[in-house]
Amino acid sequence: MCEVAEALVQMGKEQGIEQGIKSVIETYKEFNTKKDDILLKISEKFNLDAQKAQYYMDKYWQ
């Protein structure tokens, strides 16, 4: 049972981080920040490799 609870907590953390990344992308975009600069910022702030950062940019850049 403890493993299930830990898995749920981890899943919640991951969802929260992804929501944070989405919000950061949207906010920077509203301020007309260049796409490359946003990519660098989310990489730095969320400790993402280039491939994962690009994945989120592709997902949330609208």
Secondary structure, 3 states (H helix, E strand, C coil): CHHHHHHHHHHHHHHHHHHHHHHHHHHHHHCCCCHHHHHHHHHHHCCCCHHHHHHHHHHHCC
